[in-house]
Amino acid sequence: MRRRLPPLEQIEAFIEAAEQPTFRAAADRCALSPAAFSRRVQAFSAYVGAPLFERAPVGLRLTAAGRQCLVELKPAFLELRRAAGQVGLRADDESARRITLSLSHSLAVGWLIPRLDRFRAAHPDLELSLRTQRDATDVRSGDADLGICFDDVDVAGLVSEPLLSVGVFPAAAPALVERFRAAGGRLDDHRLLAVSRPGDLWPWWARTTGFEGPLSAAAGFDLLHAMYEIAAQGLGVALAASPTVLPHLRDGRLQPLGLPAARFPGGYRLAATPDRRRRPSVQMVWRWLETEARAMPDPLACAA
């Protein structure tokens, strides 16, 4: 029975581990976490049936079996990658202009989609597709060319840069805002709304702004946009976040309560694998997103 070949990503991980100064550096080149990278190397070692690395006074070094594997496998792997690259270049003529961006539903609806007419005007030859996803799964798998991730998303092994800061403040439907102000600004008279991730936002906002009294959300939502829609119906006070709330503020469906805003630690980041980040079309989208973000007003000003 013919023995099956190991997956190419295991061979790639072994070659990178053999040539980089540390496993962490090799993992970064493969856009993997150190744990995921080690699993690939271990799986390839199991396929070979012999240890490929041994401990040295400083780090790890190749065993005799590892050196033999490197000599025999590296030329074949590089030739295969070269051939695949040539095929990719031909396919690139047809597909390089189609860029897929991964981001959360709320950021897509509240910030990106209102700007797509400007994107089309700036880059008429590029076709931008969206995947609504909060984490970086599609970016890591290659199903998305780049992503916009909130700061609590793991982007280890990816190329990432800060994009948007976030200001958090209470907002509600106009009629509820009037009642709030007429009653002397008491939040405990109203149903408080927040998103479920990150949690405990109302207590955090109260501590950060010095607002008196313990606060907790009566209802939590998976999507910011869903929370905004509930608040726009007059069913509670939302702990809104710029930039996602901006369309609701502009059309008057929500208004700030006039309470202080707090700058949330972290924010949104751009992320991509090193290979995708080097693509000219991805670089164009990356730069356009940075330009749009720089044109944004201070997020705390939205609460005024």
N, C-alpha and C positions, 0 to 999 in steps of 0.2 A: 504494500500500500504506500503510495507516494505521500511523503511528509509535507504538510502545508507550510508555506512561508509565514514568518511572523509579520505582523502589521508594519508598514513602513515607518509609522510614527515611533515605534519601538527602536528601530534601527537608527532613525534620526536622533532620538534621545541618547542612545549609546554613543554615537559619534560626537555629539555636542559635549557629553560628559567627559569623553576622552580628551577633548581638545581645549576645553575651557578651564580656567584656573580653579573654579569651584563648581559644585553642583548647583548652587544658587544662580551663578552667572549663566550656566547652561540652561537652567529652567527658565530664566528671563528671555533667553534667545528663542525658546520654544513657546513663549507666552503661556507658561504653565505655573501653577503653584509648586513650591518645592516638593510637597507630598505627592502630587500627581506625577511630577517628573520622576521621582524616585520609584514610583510604582511601574512606570514604563521601563526604566532600566532594569528593575528586578524581574519583570516579566520576560525581557529579552535574555537576561542571564539564565532564567529557568528554561527558556527555549534552547539555548546553547548547551545547557547541562553542566556548566562549570562557572565558578566565580570569575567575574571580569575585572573586579576592582579589589584591592586590598588596602588596609590602613597603612599609612606611612607616617613618619614623624610629623609631617605637615599635610593634613588632608588625606586624600586617597590617590592611589596610583594604579595603573593597569597591571593585571597579572599577565603571565605568559599567554594564556588563552585570550585575554583582552587585547593584547598587542597583535596577535594573529588575526583576530576578528577585525580590528581596525585596518590592518594592511589589506585584507581581502575584500572588505565590504565598502570602504570609503570610495574607491574609484568607481565601483558599480553604482553606488548611491548617487554620487555627483553626476554621473552620466545620465542616470534616470531622471534626476531633478532638472538637468539641462534640457533633456528632451521634452519633459512635461512643461517647462517654461516656454519652449517654442510653440507647443500646442496652445498654451495659455495666451501667447501673444496673438496668435491667429484668432482665438476666441475673443480676445480683448477688443478687436476691431468692432465686434457686434455688441459686447456686453459691458465694456468698461464705462460706458456712459450711463449705465443704470446703477445707481448707488442706493443701498438699503441702510436706513438709519433706524436704530432701535432706541426707544424712549418710552417713558410712562404715558398712559392714556391722558392723564390730566395735563402733562406738559405739552403733549402733542396738540390737544384741543385748546388749551389756554395760552400757549406761547408760540408754538411753531407754525401751526396751520394758518393763523392770521398773517404770517409773513411769507407764505409760499409764493404769492404773486411777485414779491421782490426777488425771491430766489430764481424764479423763472426768467425774470427780466435780466438778472445778473448772469445767469448760466442757462441760456435757452437750449443748449445742446445736451444738458444733463437731465436725466430723469430720476427724481428722488422718490423712492418708495419708503413707506413707514411700517415698522413693526412695533406694536404697543406692548412693551415688556419692561418691567421695573428693574430686573437684574441684568447681568451681562452675559447670560447664557448664549444668546444668539451671536453676540460679538465673538465669544470664545470659539463657538462651533463653526464660524464662518458664514452663518446664515444672514448676518448683518455685517456691513462693511465698517461701521462705526456706531457708537452709542452715546447717549447722554444718560448718565447714571447719577442717582442721588449719592451723597457722600457716605451713606451707610452700606453701599454695595461694594463687594470685594472686587477690586480691579487689579489685584496683584498679578504681575506678569504682563499687563497691558501697558501701552503707552497712554498716559492720561494727563490732562491739564484742567485746572479750574475753569469753569465757564460762567455760571450764574450764581450770585449770592441770593439769599432768601430773607425777606422780611416778613414777620408774622404779627398779625393784629386782628382784633375782633371786628367782624362785619356782619351786617344783617340787611333784611329787606327794608326799604325806606319807612314803611309804616311802623315797623318794630323799632327802628332807630328813633323815631319821634317819641314813641312810648318810653323808651329807655331814657331819653334825655328829660322828658317830662317828669319821670319818677326819680330824678336825681342821680341817675347813673348807677343803678344797682344791678349787677350781673346775676346775683343769686335769685332774682325774680324771673329769670329766663332760662329756657332749655339750652344747654351748651352743646355744640357739635364740634367734632374733631375727627381727624383720620386715625386709623388704628396703628399705622406705622409712619413715623416713630410714635411711641406711646407717651402718655402723660404730658401732652403738650400744654394743656391748660395750667397745671401746676408749674411747669417750667416757665410759661409766659408770665404768670403772676410773680414768681420769684425774680425773674429777670427785670421786670418793669417796676417792681415794688408795689404792685397792686395788693390791696389788703384783702384778706379772707381766703380760706381754702377753696379751690375751684377744681372741679372734675367734670369730665364730659358725660352727658346723659346718653349720648349716642355716638358710636364710632363707625367710620365708613372706610372701605377699602380704597375708594377713589375720591380724590379731592373734588373732582367735577360733580360727583353725586352729592357730596356734602354741600357744595355751592347751590345746586339746584334745590335741595331741601330748604336751605336757608332763604333762597329767593322766593320761596312760597310762604315765607313768614313763619316757618315752623321751628325757628331757633336761631341762636347766634353762632355763626361759624368762626372758628379760629382760622382766618384766611392766610394764604401765603402768596406773596408775589414771587414769581411772575405769573403763576397759574390763574390767579383771580382777576387779572386785569380786564379781560373781556366783560365780566360781570360788573365791574366798576364802571367801565366806559359806557355800557348801555343802561346804567342806572338801576339794574336789578338788585345790586347790593351796594351798600354804602358803609364806609368806616364808622364805627361808633364814636370816634374822636378820642379813643384811649391810646396810650403809647404803643408803639411798635417795637419789636425786639428782633435783632439780627440773629438768625438761627446759625449755630456753629456748622461749618462746612457749607454745603450747597450742592449744585450740580456740576458734574465733571464730564468732559469729553473723554472717550476711551476707544481704543482700537488695538488690534494686534500689531506688532511691529511691521509685519509684511503688508498688511492692508494700509497702515498709516503712510507707507512710502508710495502708494499709488497716486499718480498725479490727480486723478478725478476725486479721490478721497481727500487729498490735500486741499482741493478747491472748495469742497463742502465744509471741511474743517475750518478753513479761513473765513468762509462766509458766516458760519455760525459764530465765530469769535467776533466778527465785525458787528453782527446783530446784537450780541450780548454787550459789547462795549457801548452801544448806543442806548442801552437801557438806563432809565433814571435810577437814582439810589432807591433800593427797595423799601427803605423806611419812609420815604416820601409818600408812598401810596396810602399811608394811614392818615395823612393830613386831610 
